[in-house]
Amino acid sequence: MSKEEFLGSLNRLLKSLGKSEREKSLSYYNEIIDDYMEDGYTEEEAVEQIGSPGQIAQEILKEQQTQMKTPMSRGMKGLIAVLLVLGFPLWGSLVLAGFCLVLSAVLLVLSAYIVIWCIPICTGAVSVAGLILSVVSMGGAAVIIFQNSAAGVIQLGVGMSSAGIFILAGLLTWILGQYFVKVTVRFSKWLAGIITGMRRKKL
Amino acid sequence: MKIRNLKKKCLIMSAVFLIIGSVLTGAGWSMADFKAENVKEEGKPKWYRTFYADEQGAWIGIQVKKGVYLLTFGGTRE
């Protein structure tokens, strides 16, 4: 393996490292190869003396990891704690503002859903009220008609009208329900599109 | 059953019920000589009575007991 091939291979294997760290390692091994060549080795022999690029890259990466895992000194920890406490008015308010922003967005979405479903829920409630009123009215009219015929006939009329309202409001609820399911699905898709678009932009 | 037919049938049925109901209410009201006192509830309030009329006006609803209503249209009694 030539020096250029060796360094190229090492460069590729150390891609996870920072640029400066990588260049430091490459120049170090470049110098070692040069030293071997000055001592009378051929280029291939010098590269052989160092070892395979995979092995060397593995060692470098391992070393880098142990350096990163070095525990923080007590002084540093204390300094960070003091900075965190002193900076609380700043970062605390920012966190709170962010939380409020997220909460208001969630509530806004929730209120949009409530507004969308308000109309079919109202017609549904009218339908249920009509059903209850018609059943009670028609059943009660059978008793009341013997006590006060005029009131009984009126109540029977109220019961019939309530039955009509129940059917009409029920039909309206069904039609509006179907329509608002479509609107909700479309709205949810639009919302999901916005969120995924924002994520893609971030990436 | 086709949905369009069902819608049509529902509309016709509700219209029939509303018309018959209105006619019956009108007929009952005329039987009472258009006077609220003739259809006034007497004695204890009954939960199965849904039409009320007095000097204060008329309203429709279910009164479970005095002051407790299940549903009302057109106001409640004091």
Interface residues (C-beta under 8 A of the other chain):
Chain A: A129 I132 L133 V136 S137 G139 G140 V143 I144 N148 S149 A150 A151 G152 V153 I154 Q155 L156 G157 V158 G159 M160 S161 S162 A163 G164 I165 I167 L168 G170 L171 I175
Chain B: K7 C10 L11 M13 S14 A15 V16 F17 L18 I19 I20 G21 S22 V23 L24 T25 G26 A27 G28 W29 M31 A32 N38 V39 E41 E42 K46 W47 Y48 R49 T50 F51 I60 G61 I62 L70 L71
